[in-house]
């Protein structure tokens, strides 16, 4: 298990990470969310042992992270960190050797992953000749070449088209099923929501929300009802427990305090003839975030 316990990091007098704690078990996918400058990369660098926490401690299976365990870790950095003059194959040999892999194993794994990511034809191409998206794929392949037990992905989806986002997600889920611990950062709530069990949202280095997504959603009792058809907005708004009714191009969105209000809304509209939709949904992570910090999550 990876444990980050009460970690604080100062750059000079500036506090970039403030008393951060979370843990990730084998098989779990953990999302670290935050806007630019929130402290995500600093946290990852501390986990990788590239930066020393000012306070607190970080352990992997109860041991400090040092060179003895780096062969079991994969790291996708936010900025490109490929040797662009090398071919994909040369880069893989270089990186795999750093992770103590044998050339034969590296090449087998590389062929398997290039095939999976549908870029077999680039094996002997120089990295600088590849498109940005394909370079991103190569960087991801390098991060998982050694089948790491701990995989750290700093903004893995940035710059990817939706098809490739899906490819990456599939691979990440597969790795988690095989027992890897996976941490990734993102600005995009919707990526995290669909995909990870556990998360922390940090804002200026401080945690504003942390835990299992299912618990976070359960504890946040407000819900939304989506209704299509003609309704009397003022009548719905007058129900105690209805927070707001918003009309969008397609439908009405009724924001309610809790589950108990659903029946009251339903009984008001059930006699309307043209209702074609009545769906109750949990609040989105973005809504929960806004309610916690009082303003919208900037992308
Ligand atoms: P982004 O999404 O933009 O990558 P981030 O959440 O990864 O942001 P960090 O890169 O960890 O954020 O930066 C956190 C804060 O620490 C920022 O205010 C940044 O300016 C500051 N910072 C980062 N590195 C240093 C450094 N080496 N010296 C001083 N301040 C730094």
Boltz pocket constraint, residues with backbone or C-beta under 6 A from the ligand:
constraints:
  - pocket:
      binder: B
      contacts: [[A, 11], [A, 14], [A, 16], [A, 34], [A, 35], [A, 36], [A, 37], [A, 38], [A, 39], [A, 40], [A, 41], [A, 42], [A, 43], [A, 78]]
      max_distance: 6.0
